Amino acid sequence: MYRVIDKQALLKRLFLYFLPLTLIGILLGAPFVLLFLGASVLLFWHFKQLYKLSDWLINQRSFNPPEGSGAWEQIFEGIYHLQHRNRKKRNELAALIRRFREGAEAVPDAVIVMQQDLSIIWCNQLALKILGLQWPTDHGQRLDNLIRDPKFVKYMQDHDFTDPLELESGHNAERVLEFRVMPYAEQLMMVVRDISRLKKLEQMRKDFVANVSHELRTPLTVVTGYLEMMEGDQVPPPAIWQKAQLTMIEQCKRMDSLVNQLLSLSRIEGDRDQANDKAVNVPGMLQLIHTEARSLNQDKHHEIEFNVDETLDIKGCIDELRSAFSNLVFNAIHYTKPNGKIVVTWGLDGERPAFSVTDNGDGIASEHINRLTERFYRVDKARSRKTGGSGLGLAITKHVLSRHDSNLEISSKLGEGSCFSFSFPKEKRIFMTSSESHKSVI
């Protein structure tokens, strides 16, 4: 701990320095000359110490202070300890700022700190990516000069940040950004979040409710209409009643099928425990699907060819996989024009078990392909209702495959046909060891 300069001790030193000079000057008859010389020597000595201090502070060749004597030693030590404290506080502040920036970089949202005039002080890397800012070029620039959307400019100029602002990204029309601004300490902090997925899910929820309501309303309207015809004891003639009964039964079956598919879709959504997977006899399952396909194909007269590797099984959930396989086969039968050709293939694609259904139907336009697995989405709604489709088959298939570490691939060309396929990881394959197993064409 350095010593504090004592005023009395300093005055005592000055007195003891000038007293001998004064006495000797009186004896020599020239006291003022000696006092002047003494003061000059003292001034030169202080100037030398001051130069040492100035050189040390400016050039800073060493953190340790220069050697001093007298009161200057205490001054050097005081400045040294003051610098030491300041350097320690500066390091602590730098570490705090670094932790703050690291924390801001870890936030899954874009963060921008601004002055009240909207000039940018700092932003994290995600802000550069989402908003297209450039750092440090945009440091000090006004944010409303960099984001020129009229809604954003008005929002920032109104300074009413009670509600967040939702805005489509200028770089990506499908991206929706949410801007939240929090004033603090004479500054503004803006948090920008990508809510595209939330918006998409919200729209899907609205579409789902609307589609379910629409799908259920049609059969209910039919059943209600026929029931209203039978008021009291009035029973329609046998011919009309027979038609009404068949129609109501058909519509009730349609509603029952729709509800069952919705329950199935709700059940398979999300992850599952693959530890309970069992060996699935895919060739045997495809044999049953082929039998059902022949029955379903009586009016269409398609040429259906099954190419099945009889030695190849996989691990999975048999009920879910049967739904995925049969949906693709039955869809091909429903949506391929009469007398078309459908080829079903099960075998190895490299080391991965692969399944595909190829038809020579009308094909699907490219703008529809990415949306085919959405619930209730139909390319041709009138044609789908005619074939009895609910628009849930491919959605169920997508979720089943996702739960089995696979995904649905769709390729199609208008006028040439379509191919729906998927493959499983090689870890799921099982080869039969029976000598009677062989590759066959059903």
ROLUMKOL-8410 format. One line per field, with one value per residue: residue in one letter; x, y, z of N, C-alpha, C in turn; residue number from 1. Coordinates in steps of 0.1 Angstrom, whole numbers. Atoms other than C-alpha are relative to their C-alpha. Last residue first. Layout:
N
residuo = c(A_...)
nc1 = c(X_...)
nc2 = c(Y_...)
nc3 = c(Z_...)
cac1 = c(X_...)
cac2 = c(Y_...)
cac3 = c(Z_...)
cc1 = c(X_...)
cc2 = c(Y_...)
cc3 = c(Z_...)
num = c(NUM_...)
END
This chain:
442
residuo = c(I_V_S_K_H_S_E_S_S_T_M_F_I_R_K_E_K_P_F_S_F_S_F_C_S_G_E_G_L_K_S_S_I_E_L_N_S_D_H_R_S_L_V_H_K_T_I_A_L_G_L_G_S_G_G_T_K_R_S_R_A_K_D_V_R_Y_F_R_E_T_L_R_N_I_H_E_S_A_I_G_D_G_N_D_T_V_S_F_A_P_R_E_G_D_L_G_W_T_V_V_I_K_G_N_P_K_T_Y_H_I_A_N_F_V_L_N_S_F_A_S_R_L_E_D_I_C_G_K_I_D_L_T_E_D_V_N_F_E_I_E_H_H_K_D_Q_N_L_S_R_A_E_T_H_I_L_Q_L_M_G_P_V_N_V_A_K_D_N_A_Q_D_R_D_G_E_I_R_S_L_S_L_L_Q_N_V_L_S_D_M_R_K_C_Q_E_I_M_T_L_Q_A_K_Q_W_I_A_P_P_P_V_Q_D_G_E_M_M_E_L_Y_G_T_V_V_T_L_P_T_R_L_E_H_S_V_N_A_V_F_D_K_R_M_Q_E_L_K_K_L_R_S_I_D_R_V_V_M_M_L_Q_E_A_Y_P_M_V_R_F_E_L_V_R_E_A_N_H_G_S_E_L_E_L_P_D_T_F_D_H_D_Q_M_Y_K_V_F_K_P_D_R_I_L_N_D_L_R_Q_G_H_D_T_P_W_Q_L_G_L_I_K_L_A_L_Q_N_C_W_I_I_S_L_D_Q_Q_M_V_I_V_A_D_P_V_A_E_A_G_E_R_F_R_R_I_L_A_A_L_E_N_R_K_K_R_N_R_H_Q_L_H_Y_I_G_E_F_I_Q_E_W_A_G_S_G_E_P_P_N_F_S_R_Q_N_I_L_W_D_S_L_K_Y_L_Q_K_F_H_W_F_L_L_V_S_A_G_L_F_L_L_V_F_P_A_G_L_L_I_G_I_L_T_L_P_L_F_Y_L_F_L_R_K_L_L_A_Q_K_D_I_V_R_Y_M)
nc1 = c(14_9_11_6_-5_3_11_-5_6_-10_5_0_-2_3_14_1_-5_-14_-3_-9_-7_-10_-1_-7_-6_2_-9_2_14_0_12_-5_10_-5_6_9_0_-12_-9_-2_-9_-14_-4_-4_-11_-12_-3_-4_-15_-9_-8_-11_2_-12_1_-7_6_13_-3_-4_12_10_13_-2_3_-3_12_13_8_1_8_11_-5_-7_8_4_-11_-8_3_-11_0_12_-1_12_-1_13_5_14_7_13_12_1_-13_-6_-11_-13_-6_-14_-3_-11_-5_-10_-14_-9_2_11_-5_-3_11_12_-4_1_14_5_-6_5_13_-1_-8_7_11_-6_-3_13_7_14_9_5_-6_9_-2_-10_6_-11_-2_-14_-7_-11_-7_-10_-15_-7_-10_7_10_-3_3_15_8_0_9_14_3_3_14_9_3_9_13_6_5_-1_12_-2_-1_2_10_-5_-4_-11_4_-10_-10_-8_-14_-7_-3_-10_-13_-5_-4_-12_-10_-3_-7_-13_-7_-4_-10_-13_-5_-5_-12_-10_-3_-8_-14_-7_-4_-11_-12_-6_-7_-11_-11_2_-1_-12_-2_1_11_6_8_10_10_8_8_10_10_8_7_11_11_9_6_13_11_1_5_14_8_1_9_13_5_4_12_11_3_7_13_8_4_10_12_6_6_12_6_3_7_-1_10_-5_10_-3_-2_-11_-7_-8_1_-9_4_-8_6_-8_7_-5_6_14_7_-9_-3_-14_-7_-4_-3_2_-10_2_8_-5_10_-6_11_2_-11_0_11_-3_-11_5_8_15_8_12_-5_-6_11_6_13_10_4_-1_12_4_5_-7_-14_-9_-9_4_14_5_-6_6_13_-2_-6_9_-5_-11_-4_-13_1_2_14_2_0_0_-7_0_-9_6_5_15_7_-2_9_14_1_1_13_10_-2_5_14_5_-2_11_13_1_2_14_8_-2_7_15_2_0_13_12_-2_5_15_7_-1_9_14_1_2_15_8_-4_1_-5_-15_-3_-6_11_1_-8_4_-7_3_14_6_-5_6_15_0_-3_12_10_-5_2_14_3_-6_9_13_-3_-2_13_6_-7_3_14_1_-6_9_10_8_5_-7_-14_-1_1_-13_-11_2_-4_-15_-6_-3_-8_-14_-7_-4_-11_-12_-4_-4_-13_-10_-3_4_-9_6_2_-9_9)
nc2 = c(4_-9_4_-12_-4_-14_0_3_12_9_13_9_14_12_6_7_13_1_1_10_-3_9_-3_10_-4_9_11_8_0_-8_1_-6_0_-7_3_-11_-1_-6_11_8_-8_1_13_1_-8_6_11_-6_-3_11_3_-10_-10_-4_3_13_10_4_8_14_7_3_-1_-6_8_-6_-4_6_-8_7_12_-1_-2_12_7_-9_-2_-12_-10_-8_-14_-9_-8_2_-8_2_-10_4_-11_6_-5_7_0_-11_-8_6_1_6_-1_9_-4_10_-5_7_14_2_3_-12_-10_6_2_-13_-3_9_-3_-13_1_7_-8_-12_5_2_-13_-7_6_3_-11_-2_-12_-5_-12_2_9_8_1_6_0_8_-2_10_-4_9_-8_-9_7_-3_-14_-2_7_-8_-11_6_4_-12_-4_10_-5_-12_5_7_-9_8_-1_4_15_4_11_12_10_9_13_11_-1_-13_3_10_-6_-10_7_6_-11_-5_10_-1_-12_1_9_-7_-10_7_3_-12_-3_10_-3_-13_3_8_-8_-9_8_4_-12_-3_10_12_-1_7_1_14_7_-7_10_5_-10_2_12_-3_-8_8_10_-6_-3_12_6_-7_5_14_2_-5_10_12_-3_-2_13_8_-6_3_14_1_-6_9_11_-5_-2_14_6_7_6_15_4_14_6_13_9_7_-9_-8_1_-11_-2_-10_-5_-11_-7_-4_-11_-2_10_-3_12_9_-5_-3_9_-5_12_-2_3_13_9_14_7_3_-3_-14_-6_7_-6_-14_-1_4_-11_4_-10_8_13_-3_-2_12_1_-3_-14_-6_-6_-10_-12_-5_2_-11_-4_-13_-2_10_-2_-12_4_6_13_10_14_1_14_4_12_-5_-5_-12_-13_-11_-13_-10_-11_-11_5_-1_13_9_-5_3_14_2_-5_9_12_-3_-1_14_7_-5_5_14_0_-3_12_11_-3_2_14_7_-5_8_14_1_-2_12_11_-3_3_14_6_0_-10_-2_-14_-2_-3_-14_-4_-2_10_11_13_11_-1_1_13_11_-2_3_15_5_-2_10_13_1_3_14_9_0_7_14_5_2_12_12_1_5_14_7_1_10_1_-13_-5_0_-12_-12_-2_-3_-14_-9_-1_-6_-14_-2_5_-8_-13_3_1_-13_-7_5_-5_-14_-8_-12_-13_-10_-12_-12)
nc3 = c(-3_5_9_6_13_3_9_14_6_2_-4_10_-5_9_-2_-13_1_-3_-14_-3_-12_-5_-14_-7_-12_-12_0_12_6_12_9_13_11_12_13_5_15_5_4_-12_-9_4_-2_-14_-3_5_-9_-13_1_2_-11_-1_-11_-7_-14_-3_9_-6_-13_4_5_-11_7_13_12_12_8_-3_-10_-13_1_-9_-14_-6_-10_-11_-10_2_-9_-6_5_0_13_9_12_8_10_6_7_4_-7_-12_-7_8_-5_1_-14_-1_-14_-3_-13_-6_-2_9_3_9_13_8_0_7_14_7_2_11_13_4_7_13_10_4_10_13_6_3_12_-5_-1_-14_-8_-10_-7_-11_-10_-5_-15_0_-13_-1_-12_-1_1_10_7_10_9_14_2_-3_11_12_-1_1_14_6_-4_6_13_0_-3_11_10_12_8_14_3_14_0_-7_10_-5_-6_-1_-10_0_5_-7_-13_2_4_-13_-9_5_-3_-14_-2_6_-8_-12_3_1_-14_-7_6_-5_-14_-1_5_-9_-11_5_2_-13_-5_9_-1_8_15_4_15_5_-6_-11_-7_9_0_-12_2_11_-5_-9_8_8_-9_-3_12_3_-7_3_13_0_-7_8_11_-6_-5_12_5_-10_1_12_-3_-9_8_9_-8_-3_12_-4_12_-1_12_1_10_4_4_12_11_-3_-13_-4_-15_-4_-13_-6_-11_-11_-7_-14_-9_-1_2_6_14_3_9_13_8_14_10_8_-9_2_-8_-13_-9_-2_-8_-13_-8_-3_-10_-13_-6_1_6_3_5_13_10_4_-4_10_0_-13_-4_10_-7_-12_1_-4_11_6_2_9_13_6_5_14_1_4_0_-8_-5_5_8_14_1_-7_7_-10_4_-10_3_8_13_1_-3_11_10_-3_2_15_5_-4_8_14_-1_-1_13_9_-5_4_14_3_-5_9_12_-2_-2_13_6_-5_4_14_0_-6_9_12_-4_-2_13_2_-6_-13_-4_-14_-1_0_-13_-9_-10_4_-7_7_15_3_-4_9_14_0_-1_13_9_-5_4_15_2_-5_10_12_-4_-1_13_7_-6_4_14_1_-3_11_11_-3_13_4_12_-4_-9_8_7_-10_-5_11_1_-12_2_12_-3_-10_6_10_-8_-4_12_3_-10_2_-12_-3_4_-10_1_0)
cac1 = c(-460_-424_-399_-366_-359_-363_-364_-329_-342_-318_-341_-322_-331_-328_-332_-295_-294_-315_-349_-360_-389_-407_-436_-432_-455_-468_-460_-486_-474_-441_-437_-411_-421_-397_-412_-390_-372_-361_-390_-410_-405_-419_-451_-454_-452_-475_-502_-500_-500_-533_-550_-566_-599_-602_-635_-627_-653_-642_-606_-617_-636_-607_-581_-546_-557_-545_-565_-535_-503_-483_-490_-477_-442_-456_-483_-462_-444_-476_-486_-487_-516_-510_-481_-476_-446_-448_-415_-400_-363_-342_-308_-275_-274_-311_-323_-357_-394_-409_-446_-452_-486_-498_-529_-560_-583_-567_-544_-557_-574_-550_-519_-535_-541_-504_-492_-516_-509_-472_-476_-505_-487_-457_-478_-494_-461_-441_-404_-375_-370_-374_-357_-354_-386_-373_-406_-414_-452_-468_-503_-518_-548_-584_-600_-633_-618_-588_-599_-601_-567_-553_-565_-547_-516_-517_-519_-488_-471_-474_-459_-430_-426_-423_-417_-391_-400_-395_-399_-366_-378_-396_-417_-414_-443_-475_-485_-516_-530_-527_-545_-572_-577_-578_-604_-625_-623_-632_-662_-673_-671_-688_-716_-718_-721_-747_-767_-765_-775_-805_-816_-815_-835_-859_-865_-873_-894_-915_-906_-919_-942_-948_-935_-911_-891_-878_-859_-839_-828_-816_-798_-779_-768_-759_-740_-721_-710_-705_-679_-654_-660_-655_-624_-611_-618_-602_-572_-568_-568_-543_-521_-522_-511_-484_-472_-472_-453_-428_-423_-418_-382_-375_-360_-351_-345_-328_-332_-311_-316_-311_-337_-363_-375_-383_-399_-398_-413_-401_-420_-400_-418_-409_-372_-348_-373_-385_-422_-431_-447_-443_-446_-471_-463_-435_-451_-421_-442_-410_-400_-434_-437_-403_-411_-444_-428_-402_-368_-347_-312_-323_-347_-317_-298_-261_-237_-221_-233_-199_-188_-206_-230_-267_-287_-316_-315_-278_-264_-289_-278_-242_-251_-257_-241_-245_-268_-283_-321_-321_-327_-294_-295_-287_-296_-304_-313_-329_-317_-297_-262_-247_-263_-247_-213_-218_-227_-198_-174_-188_-183_-148_-140_-155_-134_-103_-110_-115_-82_-65_-80_-69_-33_-33_-43_-16_11_-2_1_36_48_34_49_83_79_75_111_128_118_125_104_69_64_41_71_76_46_56_31_28_64_78_56_65_103_99_82_110_135_114_113_151_155_131_150_183_168_154_188_205_179_181_219_217_191_213_244_264_284_272_236_239_251_221_196_210_209_172_161_163_152_122_113_115_94_67_65_64_36_17_19_19_-1_19_15_0)
cac2 = c(-614_-612_-631_-628_-659_-674_-712_-714_-696_-670_-640_-607_-580_-543_-516_-507_-499_-468_-470_-459_-440_-437_-421_-420_-401_-402_-389_-363_-339_-350_-364_-371_-376_-387_-396_-395_-421_-425_-448_-422_-399_-426_-429_-391_-388_-417_-402_-369_-389_-405_-375_-358_-375_-395_-410_-413_-386_-365_-366_-357_-326_-315_-318_-313_-320_-309_-323_-325_-314_-343_-331_-296_-299_-316_-290_-264_-291_-302_-338_-366_-377_-414_-437_-451_-458_-470_-473_-491_-491_-511_-492_-508_-498_-494_-528_-542_-535_-523_-516_-509_-494_-494_-476_-493_-468_-434_-434_-416_-443_-471_-450_-439_-475_-484_-453_-457_-494_-490_-462_-480_-513_-495_-481_-515_-534_-512_-514_-536_-546_-577_-586_-621_-621_-591_-579_-567_-562_-553_-539_-535_-514_-526_-496_-513_-544_-525_-524_-562_-566_-540_-559_-590_-570_-555_-590_-600_-567_-577_-611_-595_-570_-595_-570_-578_-560_-524_-520_-501_-477_-457_-431_-395_-372_-377_-414_-412_-379_-393_-425_-405_-383_-414_-430_-398_-397_-433_-429_-399_-418_-448_-424_-410_-445_-456_-424_-429_-466_-457_-429_-451_-478_-452_-437_-471_-482_-450_-425_-430_-405_-414_-381_-364_-387_-362_-344_-376_-375_-339_-346_-375_-354_-324_-346_-361_-326_-309_-334_-326_-289_-288_-309_-286_-254_-268_-280_-248_-228_-252_-250_-212_-213_-238_-216_-185_-203_-216_-181_-166_-155_-133_-98_-83_-45_-28_9_34_60_34_10_10_-25_-30_-61_-69_-102_-115_-134_-154_-166_-135_-139_-110_-83_-102_-100_-79_-84_-55_-61_-44_-18_-3_31_52_65_68_32_18_43_32_-4_-1_19_-8_10_-11_5_41_30_15_48_42_44_11_0_-7_-26_-48_-53_-57_-82_-83_-120_-127_-95_-97_-133_-121_-98_-61_-30_8_13_48_48_84_70_51_15_-20_-48_-85_-112_-142_-176_-159_-173_-143_-121_-142_-140_-102_-100_-122_-101_-69_-84_-95_-60_-45_-68_-60_-22_-26_-44_-18_10_-6_-10_25_39_17_31_67_64_48_75_102_86_85_121_133_123_102_86_54_50_33_-4_-9_-5_13_34_61_87_79_70_99_124_110_110_146_156_141_161_193_187_185_216_235_224_235_268_273_267_291_318_312_314_347_361_354_373_386_355_348_358_334_306_311_313_282_263_272_265_227_222_244_226_192_205_217_183_166_189_182_145_127_94_62_33_0)
cac3 = c(-589_-603_-583_-565_-545_-510_-509_-495_-464_-450_-452_-453_-429_-437_-411_-408_-445_-439_-456_-491_-506_-539_-557_-595_-618_-653_-688_-696_-671_-656_-621_-594_-558_-530_-496_-466_-444_-408_-399_-380_-410_-432_-412_-411_-449_-455_-433_-452_-484_-475_-460_-490_-484_-517_-527_-564_-574_-544_-557_-593_-580_-558_-586_-572_-537_-503_-475_-452_-468_-484_-520_-513_-527_-559_-567_-585_-605_-623_-617_-642_-664_-658_-668_-633_-610_-574_-556_-526_-515_-490_-489_-498_-534_-541_-528_-536_-537_-570_-580_-617_-627_-663_-676_-690_-672_-662_-632_-602_-582_-591_-583_-551_-541_-546_-527_-498_-496_-489_-463_-445_-445_-429_-401_-393_-396_-373_-383_-391_-427_-450_-482_-495_-517_-537_-552_-588_-588_-621_-625_-659_-652_-660_-642_-632_-616_-602_-565_-564_-581_-557_-527_-539_-545_-510_-496_-516_-506_-470_-477_-495_-466_-438_-411_-384_-352_-339_-301_-297_-324_-297_-315_-325_-335_-355_-357_-335_-349_-384_-374_-356_-387_-409_-387_-388_-426_-430_-407_-426_-459_-444_-433_-468_-484_-459_-466_-503_-501_-479_-501_-532_-514_-500_-535_-550_-520_-520_-493_-457_-442_-406_-392_-416_-438_-464_-436_-431_-468_-465_-432_-447_-477_-456_-432_-461_-474_-440_-429_-456_-453_-416_-419_-446_-427_-395_-414_-434_-401_-386_-417_-416_-380_-388_-417_-395_-368_-394_-408_-374_-378_-348_-347_-313_-313_-283_-280_-260_-234_-207_-221_-249_-260_-297_-311_-348_-361_-395_-421_-447_-478_-498_-491_-492_-486_-455_-449_-419_-385_-361_-324_-302_-274_-295_-302_-313_-343_-363_-359_-370_-398_-412_-408_-426_-454_-460_-464_-441_-443_-439_-411_-393_-392_-398_-369_-377_-411_-425_-394_-401_-430_-426_-447_-423_-415_-419_-404_-376_-369_-365_-336_-337_-322_-321_-350_-354_-346_-333_-298_-302_-313_-302_-326_-318_-343_-327_-315_-287_-285_-302_-275_-249_-265_-268_-231_-221_-241_-226_-191_-200_-213_-181_-159_-180_-176_-139_-136_-158_-137_-105_-118_-132_-98_-82_-106_-102_-64_-66_-89_-67_-36_-52_-63_-27_-21_-47_-79_-98_-129_-126_-136_-166_-189_-222_-214_-240_-228_-190_-185_-205_-187_-153_-161_-174_-142_-121_-142_-139_-101_-100_-122_-99_-68_-84_-94_-60_-44_-68_-61_-24_-27_-46_-22_9_-5_25_28_64_53_23_45_69_40_22_55_60_24_24_61_54_22_39_69_44_28_62_72_40_44_10_12_14_-10_0)
cc1 = c(-9_-14_-8_-10_-7_6_-3_-11_5_-5_11_-5_-1_3_-2_-13_-1_4_15_3_10_5_9_1_7_7_-1_8_0_-14_2_-12_7_-11_6_-4_-9_1_13_9_3_10_15_4_4_12_13_4_5_15_10_9_11_-3_12_-1_6_-7_-13_2_3_-12_-10_-13_4_-2_4_-10_-13_-7_-2_-9_-12_4_8_-8_-5_10_9_-5_12_2_-13_2_-12_1_-12_-4_-13_-8_-12_-13_-1_14_4_11_13_4_13_4_11_6_9_14_10_-1_-12_6_2_-11_-12_3_-2_-15_-5_6_-5_-13_1_7_-8_-10_6_3_-12_-8_-13_-9_-6_6_-11_1_10_-5_12_5_14_7_11_9_8_15_8_10_-6_-10_1_-4_-15_-7_0_-10_-13_-3_-4_-14_-9_-4_-10_-14_-5_-6_2_-14_3_2_-2_-10_6_3_12_-6_9_10_8_15_9_4_11_13_6_6_14_11_4_8_15_8_4_11_13_4_6_13_11_4_9_15_8_5_12_13_7_8_12_12_-4_0_13_1_0_-12_-6_-10_-12_-12_-9_-9_-12_-12_-9_-8_-11_-11_-8_-7_-13_-12_-3_-7_-15_-8_-2_-10_-14_-6_-6_-13_-12_-5_-9_-14_-8_-5_-12_-13_-6_-7_-12_-6_0_-8_3_-11_6_-12_4_3_12_7_9_-2_11_-5_10_-8_8_-8_4_-8_-15_-6_9_1_14_6_2_3_-4_11_-3_-8_4_-11_5_-11_-2_11_0_-10_3_10_-6_-8_-15_-10_-12_4_5_-11_-7_-14_-10_-3_0_-12_-4_15_8_14_9_9_-3_-15_-6_6_-7_-13_0_7_-11_7_12_5_14_1_-3_-15_-1_1_-2_8_-2_10_-7_-4_-15_-7_2_-10_-14_-1_-1_-14_-11_1_-7_-15_-5_1_-11_-13_-1_-3_-14_-8_1_-8_-15_-3_-1_-13_-12_1_-5_-15_-7_1_-9_-14_-1_-3_-14_-8_5_-1_3_15_4_5_-12_0_8_-4_6_-3_-14_-6_4_-6_-15_-1_2_-13_-9_5_-3_-14_-3_5_-9_-12_3_1_-13_-7_6_-4_-14_0_6_-9_-11_-8_-4_8_15_1_0_13_11_-2_4_15_7_4_9_14_7_4_12_13_5_6_14_10_5_-5_9_-6_-4_9)
cc2 = c(3_-5_12_-4_12_3_15_1_-2_-13_-10_-14_-9_-13_-12_-7_-8_-15_-1_1_-11_4_-11_4_-12_5_-10_-13_-8_-1_9_-2_6_-1_9_-4_12_0_5_-12_-7_8_-1_-14_-2_7_-7_-11_7_3_-11_-3_10_11_4_-3_-14_-11_-4_-8_-15_-8_-4_3_8_-9_7_6_-7_9_-6_-12_1_3_-10_-7_9_3_12_11_8_14_9_9_-2_9_-4_12_-5_11_-8_3_-9_3_11_9_-8_0_-7_3_-10_5_-11_5_-5_-15_-3_-2_10_10_-6_-1_13_4_-9_3_13_0_-7_8_12_-5_-2_13_8_-4_-4_12_-1_12_4_12_-2_-8_-9_1_-7_2_-10_3_-13_4_-8_8_9_-6_4_14_2_-6_9_10_-6_-2_13_3_-10_5_11_-5_-7_8_-7_1_-2_-15_-4_-12_-12_-11_-7_-12_-12_0_13_-1_-10_6_11_-7_-6_11_5_-10_1_12_-2_-9_8_10_-8_-2_13_4_-9_3_13_-3_-7_9_9_-8_-3_12_4_-9_-13_1_-6_-1_-15_-8_6_-9_-4_10_-2_-12_3_8_-8_-10_7_3_-13_-7_6_-7_-15_-2_4_-11_-13_2_0_-13_-8_6_-4_-15_-1_6_-10_-11_4_1_-13_-6_-8_-4_-15_-4_-15_-7_-13_-9_-6_10_9_-3_12_3_10_4_9_8_2_12_1_-9_2_-13_-10_4_4_-11_5_-13_2_-2_-14_-10_-15_-6_-3_3_15_6_-6_7_14_0_-4_11_-3_10_-9_-13_5_2_-13_-1_4_15_5_8_11_-1_7_-4_12_5_13_2_-10_2_12_-4_-6_-13_-9_-14_1_-12_-3_-12_5_4_12_13_10_13_11_11_11_-4_0_-13_-8_4_-5_-15_-3_4_-10_-12_3_0_-14_-6_5_-6_-15_-1_2_-12_-11_3_-3_-15_-7_5_-8_-15_-2_2_-13_-11_3_-4_-16_-7_-2_11_2_15_2_2_15_5_4_-11_-12_-14_-12_0_-1_-13_-11_1_-4_-16_-6_1_-11_-14_-1_-4_-15_-9_0_-8_-15_-5_-3_-13_-13_-2_-6_-15_-8_-2_-11_0_13_6_1_12_13_2_4_14_10_1_6_14_2_-4_9_13_-2_0_14_7_-5_6_14_8_11_13_10_12)
cc3 = c(-12_3_-5_-10_-5_-14_-4_-10_-14_-6_-4_5_-12_7_-8_3_13_-1_2_15_3_14_6_15_7_12_12_-1_-13_-6_-12_-10_-12_-11_-11_-14_-4_-15_-7_-2_13_9_-4_3_15_4_-4_10_12_0_-2_12_0_11_8_15_4_-8_7_13_-3_-6_10_-7_-12_-12_-13_-8_2_10_14_1_10_15_8_11_11_11_-3_9_5_-5_-1_-12_-9_-12_-7_-9_-5_-6_-5_8_12_6_-10_6_-1_15_2_15_3_13_5_1_-11_-3_-9_-13_-11_-1_-8_-15_-7_-3_-11_-14_-5_-7_-13_-10_-5_-11_-14_-7_-4_-12_7_0_14_7_9_9_12_12_2_15_-1_13_1_12_-1_-2_-11_-8_-10_-10_-15_-3_2_-11_-12_2_-2_-15_-7_3_-8_-14_1_3_-13_-12_-13_-7_-15_-1_-15_-1_7_-10_5_6_0_12_-1_-4_8_13_-2_-3_13_8_-5_4_15_3_-4_10_12_-3_0_14_7_-6_6_14_1_-4_10_12_-5_-2_13_5_-9_1_-7_-16_-4_-15_-5_5_12_8_-9_1_13_-1_-10_6_10_-7_-7_10_3_-12_-3_7_-4_-13_0_7_-8_-11_5_5_-12_-5_9_-3_-12_3_8_-9_-9_8_3_-12_4_-13_-1_-12_0_-8_-3_-4_-13_-12_0_14_3_15_4_13_6_10_13_7_14_9_3_-4_-7_-15_-3_-8_-14_-7_-14_-9_-7_9_-1_9_15_10_3_9_14_8_3_11_14_7_-1_-4_-3_-7_-13_-10_-6_6_-10_0_14_5_-9_-3_11_-2_4_-11_-7_-4_-11_-14_-7_-6_-14_0_-5_-1_9_7_-7_-10_-15_-2_9_-7_11_-5_10_-3_-8_-14_-1_1_-13_-10_3_-3_-15_-5_3_-9_-14_1_1_-14_-9_4_-6_-15_-3_4_-10_-12_2_1_-14_-6_6_-5_-14_-1_4_-10_-11_4_0_-14_-2_6_14_3_15_0_-1_13_9_10_-5_6_-7_-15_-4_3_-9_-13_0_1_-13_-9_4_-5_-15_-2_4_-11_-12_3_-1_-14_-7_5_-6_-14_0_3_-12_-12_2_-13_-5_-12_4_9_-8_-7_9_5_-11_-1_12_-1_-12_3_10_-6_-9_8_4_-12_-3_10_-3_12_4_-6_10_0)
num = c(442_441_440_439_438_437_436_435_434_433_432_431_430_429_428_427_426_425_424_423_422_421_420_419_418_417_416_415_414_413_412_411_410_409_408_407_406_405_404_403_402_401_400_399_398_397_396_395_394_393_392_391_390_389_388_387_386_385_384_383_382_381_380_379_378_377_376_375_374_373_372_371_370_369_368_367_366_365_364_363_362_361_360_359_358_357_356_355_354_353_352_351_350_349_348_347_346_345_344_343_342_341_340_339_338_337_336_335_334_333_332_331_330_329_328_327_326_325_324_323_322_321_320_319_318_317_316_315_314_313_312_311_310_309_308_307_306_305_304_303_302_301_300_299_298_297_296_295_294_293_292_291_290_289_288_287_286_285_284_283_282_281_280_279_278_277_276_275_274_273_272_271_270_269_268_267_266_265_264_263_262_261_260_259_258_257_256_255_254_253_252_251_250_249_248_247_246_245_244_243_242_241_240_239_238_237_236_235_234_233_232_231_230_229_228_227_226_225_224_223_222_221_220_219_218_217_216_215_214_213_212_211_210_209_208_207_206_205_204_203_202_201_200_199_198_197_196_195_194_193_192_191_190_189_188_187_186_185_184_183_182_181_180_179_178_177_176_175_174_173_172_171_170_169_168_167_166_165_164_163_162_161_160_159_158_157_156_155_154_153_152_151_150_149_148_147_146_145_144_143_142_141_140_139_138_137_136_135_134_133_132_131_130_129_128_127_126_125_124_123_122_121_120_119_118_117_116_115_114_113_112_111_110_109_108_107_106_105_104_103_102_101_100_99_98_97_96_95_94_93_92_91_90_89_88_87_86_85_84_83_82_81_80_79_78_77_76_75_74_73_72_71_70_69_68_67_66_65_64_63_62_61_60_59_58_57_56_55_54_53_52_51_50_49_48_47_46_45_44_43_42_41_40_39_38_37_36_35_34_33_32_31_30_29_28_27_26_25_24_23_22_21_20_19_18_17_16_15_14_13_12_11_10_9_8_7_6_5_4_3_2_1)
END
